[in-house]
Amino acid sequence: MGTTESAEVLSRRRFLARMSIGLGALAGAVVAVPILSYLLSPLLNRAPNTWRDVGRVGDFRIDQTVEVSFEEPSPLPWAGQTARTAAWLRRTGETSFVAFAVNCTHLGCPVNWRPEARLFLCPCHGGIFYADGRVAGGPPQRPLERYDVRVLDGVVQILTRPLPVAGA
């Protein structure tokens, strides 16, 4: 094997090694970019807190808790047409209201309001919350998340915000 042949083999090896490294880097980028964009999307797509109409004052009876729905404040690109969420709203006076997130603070399952017991119950792991959102029993360590509520020109509004991750 002469020097010309060894130089040719060496340059072929160098070319194949560089091709392998380049293709490996390209494959790594193809895998990493979607993962990073998924992980960073809640930080990059944060919507500002927004007041959402949920009904007129006359639509709600004093001391009654009802579920109201509204547009999700931070719909993620993959949410599509399902970017709606809900809250439990209770009228406590002529123009005073309190609103709770529908998600349990343990693992985020939707809680149900039981008017006969005046309790919120989580069907997933047995979490129980009093009517004021405090933990009554089960695994949740924190009370139900609350929304700010206001009445503007006879319309009840909830200040929406992205809710914290359950269990955090």
DRENRONU-280774 format. One record per atom (N, C-alpha, C): atom name; x, y, z; residue in one letter; residue number from 1. Coordinates in pm, whole numbers, plus 32768, in hexadecimal, padded with zeros to 4 digits. Layout:
NODE  atome     x     y     z  residu  num
NODE     CA     X     Y     Z       a  NUM
...
This chain:
NODE  atome     x     y     z  residu  num
NODE      N  8056  7F8B  8000       m    1
NODE     CA  8000  8000  8000       m    1
NODE      C  805A  807B  8000       m    1
NODE      N  8046  80D0  7F9B       g    2
NODE     CA  809B  8146  7F8E       g    2
NODE      C  8064  81BA  7FDD       g    2
NODE      N  80B0  8227  7FDC       t    3
NODE     CA  8085  829E  8026       t    3
NODE      C  8008  82DD  7FE9       t    3
NODE      N  7FF7  82CE  7F68       t    4
NODE     CA  7F80  8305  7F28       t    4
NODE      C  7F04  82BA  7F57       t    4
NODE      N  7F11  8236  7F5C       e    5
NODE     CA  7E9E  81E6  7F8A       e    5
NODE      C  7E80  8201  801C       e    5
NODE      N  7EE3  820B  8073       s    6
NODE     CA  7ECC  8223  8102       s    6
NODE      C  7E90  82AE  8119       s    6
NODE      N  7EB9  8310  80CC       a    7
NODE     CA  7E7F  8396  80D8       a    7
NODE      C  7DED  8394  80AB       a    7
NODE      N  7DD1  8345  8041       e    8
NODE     CA  7D48  8339  8010       e    8
NODE      C  7CEE  82F4  8076       e    8
NODE      N  7D20  8289  80B5       v    9
NODE     CA  7CD5  8240  811C       v    9
NODE      C  7CC0  829B  8194       v    9
NODE      N  7D27  82E3  81B9       l   10
NODE     CA  7D1E  833C  822C       l   10
NODE      C  7CB8  83AA  8214       l   10
NODE      N  7CB8  83E5  819F       s   11
NODE     CA  7C58  844F  8185       s   11
NODE      C  7BCA  8416  817B       s   11
NODE      N  7BBC  839B  814B       r   12
NODE     CA  7B39  835B  8147       r   12
NODE      C  7B08  8341  81D6       r   12
NODE      N  7B62  8312  822A       r   13
NODE     CA  7B3D  82FC  82B7       r   13
NODE      C  7B16  8380  82FB       r   13
NODE      N  7B63  83E6  82E2       r   14
NODE     CA  7B47  8468  831E       r   14
NODE      C  7ABE  849B  82EC       r   14
NODE      N  7AA4  848A  826A       f   15
NODE     CA  7A24  84B3  8231       f   15
NODE      C  79B0  8467  8272       f   15
NODE      N  79BC  83E3  827F       l   16
NODE     CA  7952  8392  82BC       l   16
NODE      C  793F  83B3  8350       l   16
NODE      N  79AC  83CD  8396       a   17
NODE     CA  79A2  83F3  8424       a   17
NODE      C  795A  8478  8433       a   17
NODE      N  797C  84D8  83DE       r   18
NODE     CA  793A  855A  83E5       r   18
NODE      C  78A7  854F  83BD       r   18
NODE      N  7889  84FD  835B       m   19
NODE     CA  77FD  84E5  8333       m   19
NODE      C  77AE  84A6  83A7       m   19
NODE      N  77EA  8447  83EB       s   20
NODE     CA  77A8  8407  845C       s   20
NODE      C  778C  846B  84CC       s   20
NODE      N  77EF  84BE  84E9       i   21
NODE     CA  77DD  8524  8551       i   21
NODE      C  7770  8587  8527       i   21
NODE      N  7775  85B4  84AB       g   22
NODE     CA  7710  8613  847A       g   22
NODE      C  7684  85DA  847C       g   22
NODE      N  7674  855F  844C       l   23
NODE     CA  75F0  8521  844C       l   23
NODE      C  75BE  8505  84DB       l   23
NODE      N  761B  84E1  8533       g   24
NODE     CA  75F6  84CE  85C0       g   24
NODE      C  75C6  854F  8600       g   24
NODE      N  760C  85BD  85E2       a   25
NODE     CA  75E3  8640  8617       a   25
NODE      C  755C  866A  85DF       a   25
NODE      N  7547  8651  855E       l   26
NODE     CA  74C6  8671  8520       l   26
NODE      C  7455  861F  855F       l   26
NODE      N  746B  85A0  8574       a   27
NODE     CA  7406  854A  85B4       a   27
NODE      C  73EA  8579  8643       a   27
NODE      N  7453  85A0  868B       g   28
NODE     CA  7441  85D4  8713       g   28
NODE      C  73EE  8653  8714       g   28
NODE      N  7408  86AC  86B4       a   29
NODE     CA  73BA  8729  86AC       a   29
NODE      C  7329  870D  8689       a   29
NODE      N  7311  86AF  862E       v   30
NODE     CA  7287  868C  8608       v   30
NODE      C  723A  8659  8681       v   30
NODE      N  727C  8611  86D9       v   31
NODE     CA  723A  85DE  8751       v   31
NODE      C  7230  864A  87BD       v   31
NODE      N  7299  869A  87CF       a   32
NODE     CA  729F  86F9  883E       a   32
NODE      C  7245  8772  882C       a   32
NODE      N  7239  87A7  87B4       v   33
NODE     CA  71ED  8823  879F       v   33
NODE      C  715A  8814  87C8       v   33
NODE      N  7111  87AB  879D       p   34
NODE     CA  7085  879F  87CA       p   34
NODE      C  7079  878B  8861       p   34
NODE      N  70D5  8741  889B       i   35
NODE     CA  70D0  872A  892C       i   35
NODE      C  70E5  87AE  8976       i   35
NODE      N  7149  87FA  894D       l   36
NODE     CA  7163  887B  898F       l   36
NODE      C  70EF  88DC  897C       l   36
NODE      N  70B6  88E1  8903       s   37
NODE     CA  7046  893D  88EF       s   37
NODE      C  6FCD  8914  8942       s   37
NODE      N  6FB6  8891  8954       y   38
NODE     CA  6F49  8863  89AA       y   38
NODE      C  6F61  888C  8A3B       y   38
NODE      N  6FDB  8878  8A6A       l   39
NODE     CA  6FFA  8898  8AF5       l   39
NODE      C  6FF8  892F  8B10       l   39
NODE      N  701D  897E  8AAF       l   40
NODE     CA  7023  8A0F  8AC2       l   40
NODE      C  6FA2  8A57  8A9C       l   40
NODE      N  6F43  8A13  8A5B       s   41
NODE     CA  6ECA  8A56  8A2C       s   41
NODE      C  6E79  8A98  8A9B       s   41
NODE      N  6E6D  8A5E  8B14       p   42
NODE     CA  6E23  8AA8  8B7B       p   42
NODE      C  6E65  8B2C  8BA0       p   42
NODE      N  6EE8  8B33  8B96       l   43
NODE     CA  6F2D  8BB0  8BB6       l   43
NODE      C  6F24  8C14  8B43       l   43
NODE      N  6F28  8BE2  8ACA       l   44
NODE     CA  6F28  8C3A  8A56       l   44
NODE      C  6E9B  8C67  8A2F       l   44
NODE      N  6E36  8C19  8A4E       n   45
NODE     CA  6DAD  8C37  8A24       n   45
NODE      C  6D55  8C65  8A97       n   45
NODE      N  6D8E  8CA4  8AFB       r   46
NODE     CA  6D3F  8CD1  8B6D       r   46
NODE      C  6CE3  8D43  8B44       r   46
NODE      N  6C63  8D2C  8B56       a   47
NODE     CA  6C02  8D94  8B37       a   47
NODE      C  6BF2  8DED  8BB3       a   47
NODE      N  6BD6  8E6A  8BA0       p   48
NODE     CA  6BBF  8EC1  8C14       p   48
NODE      C  6B3C  8E9B  8C58       p   48
NODE      N  6B34  8EBD  8CD7       n   49
NODE     CA  6AB6  8EA6  8D1E       n   49
NODE      C  6A4A  8EFA  8CDC       n   49
NODE      N  69D5  8EBD  8CC9       t   50
NODE     CA  696A  8EFE  8C7F       t   50
NODE      C  68E6  8EED  8CC9       t   50
NODE      N  6897  8F57  8CCF       w   51
NODE     CA  6811  8F4D  8D0A       w   51
NODE      C  67B4  8F0E  8CA3       w   51
NODE      N  676F  8EA2  8CCA       r   52
NODE     CA  6713  8E5B  8C71       r   52
NODE      C  6685  8E63  8CAA       r   52
NODE      N  6625  8E84  8C54       d   53
NODE     CA  6598  8E86  8C7C       d   53
NODE      C  6568  8DF7  8C91       d   53
NODE      N  651D  8DE1  8CFF       v   54
NODE     CA  64E4  8D5C  8D18       v   54
NODE      C  644D  8D60  8D29       v   54
NODE      N  6412  8DD5  8D27       g   55
NODE     CA  6381  8DE1  8D31       g   55
NODE      C  6359  8E64  8D72       g   55
NODE      N  62D7  8E7D  8D72       r   56
NODE     CA  62A1  8EF5  8DB3       r   56
NODE      C  6286  8ED6  8E46       r   56
NODE      N  6289  8F3B  8E99       v   57
NODE     CA  6272  8F28  8F29       v   57
NODE      C  61EE  8EDF  8F41       v   57
NODE      N  6184  8F03  8EF8       g   58
NODE     CA  6101  8EC5  8F09       g   58
NODE      C  60FB  8E32  8EE3       g   58
NODE      N  6163  8DFF  8E9D       d   59
NODE     CA  6166  8D72  8E78       d   59
NODE      C  6188  8D17  8EED       d   59
NODE      N  61B7  8D51  8F5B       f   60
NODE     CA  61E7  8D01  8FCD       f   60
NODE      C  6197  8D20  904A       f   60
NODE      N  6173  8CB7  9094       r   61
NODE     CA  612A  8CC6  9113       r   61
NODE      C  618D  8CCE  9186       r   61
NODE      N  616A  8D1D  91EB       i   62
NODE     CA  61C0  8D2A  9261       i   62
NODE      C  61CD  8CA2  92A4       i   62
NODE      N  6247  8C80  92CC       d   63
NODE     CA  626E  8C05  9312       d   63
NODE      C  6262  8B88  92B9       d   63
NODE      N  6261  8B9B  9237       q   64
NODE     CA  625F  8B29  91DC       q   64
NODE      C  62E6  8B21  9195       q   64
NODE      N  631D  8AA7  918B       t   65
NODE     CA  639C  8A91  9146       t   65
NODE      C  637F  8A4E  90C0       t   65
NODE      N  63AF  8A8B  9055       v   66
NODE     CA  6398  8A56  8FCF       v   66
NODE      C  641C  8A54  8F82       v   66
NODE      N  6421  89FC  8F1E       e   67
NODE     CA  6496  89F6  8EC8       e   67
NODE      C  6483  8A58  8E54       e   67
NODE      N  64E8  8AAA  8E3B       v   68
NODE     CA  64E6  8B06  8DCA       v   68
NODE      C  655F  8AE6  8D72       v   68
NODE      N  654F  8AFA  8CEF       s   69
NODE     CA  65BF  8ADF  8C95       s   69
NODE      C  65E9  8B5E  8C4E       s   69
NODE      N  6666  8B61  8C25       f   70
NODE     CA  669E  8BD6  8BE1       f   70
NODE      C  6717  8BA9  8B90       f   70
NODE      N  6744  8C03  8B39       e   71
NODE     CA  67B7  8BE4  8AE4       e   71
NODE      C  6836  8BDC  8B39       e   71
NODE      N  6883  8B74  8B22       e   72
NODE     CA  6902  8B60  8B69       e   72
NODE      C  695E  8BD7  8B50       e   72
NODE      N  699D  8C0D  8BBA       p   73
NODE     CA  69F1  8C84  8BA8       p   73
NODE      C  6A72  8C6A  8B5B       p   73
NODE      N  6AA2  8BF0  8B5A       s   74
NODE     CA  6B21  8BD4  8B15       s   74
NODE      C  6B14  8B55  8AC2       s   74
NODE      N  6ABF  8B58  8A5A       p   75
NODE     CA  6AB2  8ADE  8A0B       p   75
NODE      C  6B37  8ABB  89C9       p   75
NODE      N  6B5D  8A3F  89D5       l   76
NODE     CA  6BD8  8A11  8998       l   76
NODE      C  6BBC  89EC  8907       l   76
NODE      N  6C20  89EF  88B2       p   77
NODE     CA  6C08  89D9  8824       p   77
NODE      C  6BBE  8957  8806       p   77
NODE      N  6BD1  88F1  8857       w   78
NODE     CA  6B90  8870  883B       w   78
NODE      C  6B05  8867  8877       w   78
NODE      N  6AD7  88CD  88BF       a   79
NODE     CA  6A53  88C9  88FD       a   79
NODE      C  69E3  88D8  8897       a   79
NODE      N  69FB  8922  882D       g   80
NODE     CA  6999  8931  87C2       g   80
NODE      C  6914  8967  87F4       g   80
NODE      N  68A7  8928  87CB       q   81
NODE     CA  6821  8955  87EB       q   81
NODE      C  67F9  8936  887B       q   81
NODE      N  6849  88EA  88C3       t   82
NODE     CA  6825  88C3  894C       t   82
NODE      C  685E  8922  89B4       t   82
NODE      N  6887  8999  898C       a   83
NODE     CA  68C8  89F6  89E7       a   83
NODE      C  6861  8A3F  8A3E       a   83
NODE      N  6812  89F3  8A86       r   84
NODE     CA  67B2  8A2A  8AE6       r   84
NODE      C  67CC  89E9  8B6B       r   84
NODE      N  67AD  8A31  8BD5       t   85
NODE     CA  67BC  89FA  8C5A       t   85
NODE      C  6743  8A26  8CAC       t   85
NODE      N  6742  8A04  8D29       a   86
NODE     CA  66CE  8A22  8D7D       a   86
NODE      C  66FB  8A4B  8E09       a   86
NODE      N  669C  8A7C  8E55       a   87
NODE     CA  66B3  8A9F  8EE1       a   87
NODE      C  6630  8A89  8F2C       a   87
NODE      N  663C  8A78  8FAD       w   88
NODE     CA  65C5  8A72  9004       w   88
NODE      C  65AF  8AFE  9039       w   88
NODE      N  6537  8B35  9024       l   89
NODE     CA  6516  8BBE  904B       l   89
NODE      C  64A4  8BBB  90B0       l   89
NODE      N  64B6  8C03  9120       r   90
NODE     CA  644D  8C0D  9185       r   90
NODE      C  642F  8CA0  919D       r   90
NODE      N  63AE  8CBE  9199       r   91
NODE     CA  6383  8D46  91BA       r   91
NODE      C  6371  8D4B  9251       r   91
NODE      N  63B8  8DA8  9292       t   92
NODE     CA  63B5  8DB0  9324       t   92
NODE      C  6367  8E29  9358       t   92
NODE      N  6342  8E83  92FF       g   93
NODE     CA  62F7  8EFA  9326       g   93
NODE      C  62BC  8F3B  92AC       g   93
NODE      N  6287  8FB5  92BC       e   94
NODE     CA  6246  8FFA  924C       e   94
NODE      C  62A4  9009  91D5       e   94
NODE      N  631F  9032  91F0       t   95
NODE     CA  637F  9041  9181       t   95
NODE      C  6406  9002  91A4       t   95
NODE      N  6406  8FA2  91FF       s   96
NODE     CA  6484  8F62  9224       s   96
NODE      C  6482  8ECE  91FC       s   96
NODE      N  64F4  8EA3  91C8       f   97
NODE     CA  6503  8E1B  9196       f   97
NODE      C  658A  8DE4  91C0       f   97
NODE      N  6595  8D60  91C2       v   98
NODE     CA  6614  8D1C  91D5       v   98
NODE      C  661D  8CB0  9169       v   98
NODE      N  6696  8C9D  9133       a   99
NODE     CA  66A8  8C3A  90C8       a   99
NODE      C  6720  8BE1  90E7       a   99
NODE      N  670E  8B60  90CE       f  100
NODE     CA  6777  8AFC  90E3       f  100
NODE      C  6797  8AB6  9060       f  100
NODE      N  6814  8A8E  9051       a  101
NODE     CA  683A  8A3C  8FDE       a  101
NODE      C  67F5  89B4  8FEB       a  101
NODE      N  67D8  8976  8F7B       v  102
NODE     CA  6796  88F3  8F7D       v  102
NODE      C  67FA  8883  8F96       v  102
NODE      N  687A  88A1  8F97       n  103
NODE     CA  68E0  8839  8FA4       n  103
NODE      C  690E  8827  9033       n  103
NODE      N  6917  87A8  905C       c  104
NODE     CA  694B  8785  90E0       c  104
NODE      C  69DE  87AE  90E7       c  104
NODE      N  6A0B  87DB  915A       t  105
NODE     CA  6A95  8805  916B       t  105
NODE      C  6AF2  878F  9183       t  105
NODE      N  6ABB  8715  918A       h  106
NODE     CA  6B11  869F  919B       h  106
NODE      C  6B50  8679  9115       h  106
NODE      N  6AFE  864D  90B5       l  107
NODE     CA  6B33  8627  9032       l  107
NODE      C  6AE5  8662  8FBE       l  107
NODE      N  6A8E  86C2  8FD8       g  108
NODE     CA  6A4B  870A  8F6D       g  108
NODE      C  69CA  86CE  8F39       g  108
NODE      N  6995  8668  8F78       c  109
NODE     CA  6915  862F  8F4B       c  109
NODE      C  68A6  8695  8F63       c  109
NODE      N  683C  8692  8F13       p  110
NODE     CA  67CE  86F1  8F29       p  110
NODE      C  677C  86CA  8FA4       p  110
NODE      N  6763  872D  8FF9       v  111
NODE     CA  6713  8714  9071       v  111
NODE      C  667F  872B  9054       v  111
NODE      N  662B  86E7  909E       n  112
NODE     CA  6599  86F3  9091       n  112
NODE      C  6563  873A  910C       n  112
NODE      N  6500  878F  90F8       w  113
NODE     CA  64BC  87D3  9166       w  113
NODE      C  6445  877D  9190       w  113
NODE      N  643C  875F  9210       r  114
NODE     CA  63CC  8714  9249       r  114
NODE      C  637C  8772  92A2       r  114
NODE      N  630F  87AC  926D       p  115
NODE     CA  62C6  8812  92B9       p  115
NODE      C  6289  87DB  933A       p  115
NODE      N  625D  875C  933A       e  116
NODE     CA  621F  8724  93B3       e  116
NODE      C  6283  871A  9425       e  116
NODE      N  6303  8704  9407       a  117
NODE     CA  636A  86FA  946F       a  117
NODE      C  63B9  877D  947D       a  117
NODE      N  63A5  87DA  941D       r  118
NODE     CA  63F0  8857  9418       r  118
NODE      C  6487  883D  9417       r  118
NODE      N  64AE  87DD  93C0       l  119
NODE     CA  653A  87B7  93B2       l  119
NODE      C  655F  87A8  931F       l  119
NODE      N  65DF  87BF  9302       f  120
NODE     CA  6617  879E  9280       f  120
NODE      C  665B  8716  9291       f  120
NODE      N  6641  86B9  9236       l  121
NODE     CA  667D  8634  923E       l  121
NODE      C  66CF  8618  91C1       l  121
NODE      N  6744  85DF  91D4       c  122
NODE     CA  6799  85B6  9164       c  122
NODE      C  6787  8520  9152       c  122
NODE      N  6756  84F5  90DF       p  123
NODE     CA  673D  8466  90CA       p  123
NODE      C  67BB  8413  90B4       p  123
NODE      N  682A  8451  9096       c  124
NODE     CA  68A4  8404  9075       c  124
NODE      C  68E6  83C4  90EF       c  124
NODE      N  68FE  8413  9157       h  125
NODE     CA  6946  83DF  91CC       h  125
NODE      C  6902  8401  9250       h  125
NODE      N  6884  842A  924A       g  126
NODE     CA  6839  8441  92C6       g  126
NODE      C  6853  84C5  930B       g  126
NODE      N  6882  8528  92C3       g  127
NODE     CA  6896  85AB  9300       g  127
NODE      C  6810  85EB  9320       g  127
NODE      N  6807  862D  9394       i  128
NODE     CA  678B  866E  93C0       i  128
NODE      C  67AE  86FE  93E8       i  128
NODE      N  675B  875C  93B8       f  129
NODE     CA  676F  87E9  93D7       f  129
NODE      C  66EE  8823  940D       f  129
NODE      N  66FA  887A  9474       y  130
NODE     CA  6685  88C1  94A9       y  130
NODE      C  6652  8923  9440       y  130
NODE      N  65DE  895D  945A       a  131
NODE     CA  65A0  89BC  93FE       a  131
NODE      C  65F7  8A38  93E7       a  131
NODE      N  664F  8A58  9446       d  132
NODE     CA  66A8  8ACC  9436       d  132
NODE      C  672D  8AA7  93F4       d  132
NODE      N  6739  8A29  93C5       g  133
NODE     CA  67B0  89FD  937F       g  133
NODE      C  681C  89BF  93D5       g  133
NODE      N  680F  89C8  945B       r  134
NODE     CA  6874  898D  94B3       r  134
NODE      C  6870  88F5  94AA       r  134
NODE      N  68E2  88B5  94C2       v  135
NODE     CA  68EB  8823  94BF       v  135
NODE      C  68A1  87E9  9537       v  135
NODE      N  6847  878A  951C       a  136
NODE     CA  67FF  8746  9588       a  136
NODE      C  6836  86BA  959F       a  136
NODE      N  6873  867E  9538       g  137
NODE     CA  68AA  85F8  9548       g  137
NODE      C  68E6  85C5  94C7       g  137
NODE      N  692A  8554  94D2       g  138
NODE     CA  6967  8516  945E       g  138
NODE      C  69F4  8548  9448       g  138
NODE      N  6A2D  8528  93D4       p  139
NODE     CA  6ABA  8549  93BB       p  139
NODE      C  6ADA  85DB  939B       p  139
NODE      N  6A7D  8631  936F       p  140
NODE     CA  6AA6  86BB  934F       p  140
NODE      C  6AE1  8702  93C9       p  140
NODE      N  6B4C  874C  93B0       q  141
NODE     CA  6B8D  8798  941A       q  141
NODE      C  6B68  882C  9417       q  141
NODE      N  6B34  885B  93A6       r  142
NODE     CA  6B14  88E8  9396       r  142
NODE      C  6A80  88F9  9376       r  142
NODE      N  6A46  896C  939A       p  143
NODE     CA  69B9  8986  9378       p  143
NODE      C  69A8  8996  92E2       p  143
NODE      N  692A  8994  92B5       l  144
NODE     CA  690D  89AC  9228       l  144
NODE      C  6940  8A36  9200       l  144
NODE      N  6973  8A41  9187       e  145
NODE     CA  69A1  8AC2  9154       e  145
NODE      C  6928  8B1D  9141       e  145
NODE      N  6939  8B9D  915F       r  146
NODE     CA  68CD  8BFF  914F       r  146
NODE      C  68EA  8C5D  90DC       r  146
NODE      N  687E  8C8A  90A0       y  147
NODE     CA  6886  8CF3  903A       y  147
NODE      C  6851  8D74  9078       y  147
NODE      N  6888  8DE5  904E       d  148
NODE     CA  684F  8E66  9073       d  148
NODE      C  67CE  8E78  9022       d  148
NODE      N  6769  8EB2  9063       v  149
NODE     CA  66E6  8EC6  9023       v  149
NODE      C  66BF  8F58  9035       v  149
NODE      N  6681  8F90  8FCF       r  150
NODE     CA  664D  9019  8FD9       r  150
NODE      C  65C9  901F  8F8D       r  150
NODE      N  657A  9088  8FAF       v  151
NODE     CA  64FE  90A4  8F66       v  151
NODE      C  6512  912A  8F23       v  151
NODE      N  6500  912B  8E9E       l  152
NODE     CA  6513  91A4  8E50       l  152
NODE      C  6498  91B6  8DF7       l  152
NODE      N  644C  9221  8E11       d  153
NODE     CA  63D2  923D  8DC5       d  153
NODE      C  6370  91C8  8DC7       d  153
NODE      N  6363  9189  8E3B       g  154
NODE     CA  6304  911B  8E4A       g  154
NODE      C  6333  9095  8E15       g  154
NODE      N  63AF  9090  8DE6       v  155
NODE     CA  63E7  9013  8DB0       v  155
NODE      C  6451  8FDE  8E0F       v  155
NODE      N  6449  8F5D  8E2F       v  156
NODE     CA  64AB  8F1C  8E86       v  156
NODE      C  6523  8EF6  8E2F       v  156
NODE      N  659A  8F19  8E60       q  157
NODE     CA  6615  8EFB  8E17       q  157
NODE      C  6678  8EB5  8E72       q  157
NODE      N  66C4  8E57  8E36       i  158
NODE     CA  672D  8E0F  8E7E       i  158
NODE      C  67B2  8E37  8E41       i  158
NODE      N  6815  8E53  8E96       l  159
NODE     CA  689C  8E73  8E67       l  159
NODE      C  68E4  8DEF  8E4F       l  159
NODE      N  68F1  8DCC  8DD0       t  160
NODE     CA  692E  8D4C  8DAE       t  160
NODE      C  69C5  8D55  8DB4       t  160
NODE      N  6A02  8CE5  8DCE       r  161
NODE     CA  6A93  8CDB  8DD0       r  161
NODE      C  6AB7  8C47  8DC0       r  161
NODE      N  6B2B  8C2C  8D8B       p  162
NODE     CA  6B55  8BA0  8D86       p  162
NODE      C  6B62  8B6A  8E14       p  162
NODE      N  6B29  8AF6  8E2C       l  163
NODE     CA  6B30  8ABC  8EB1       l  163
NODE      C  6BB6  8A77  8EC7       l  163
NODE      N  6BE6  8A72  8F43       p  164
NODE     CA  6C64  8A2D  8F5C       p  164
NODE      C  6C56  8998  8F41       p  164
NODE      N  6CC5  8958  8F28       v  165
NODE     CA  6CC3  88C8  8F0E       v  165
NODE      C  6C98  8881  8F8D       v  165
NODE      N  6C3E  8820  8F81       a  166
NODE     CA  6C0B  87D7  8FF5       a  166
NODE      C  6C7D  878C  9039       a  166
NODE      N  6C78  8789  90BC       g  167
NODE     CA  6CDC  8742  910A       g  167
NODE      C  6D5B  8792  9122       g  167
NODE      N  6D65  8806  90E1       a  168
NODE     CA  6DE1  8855  90F0       a  168
NODE      C  6DDD  88A7  916E       a  168
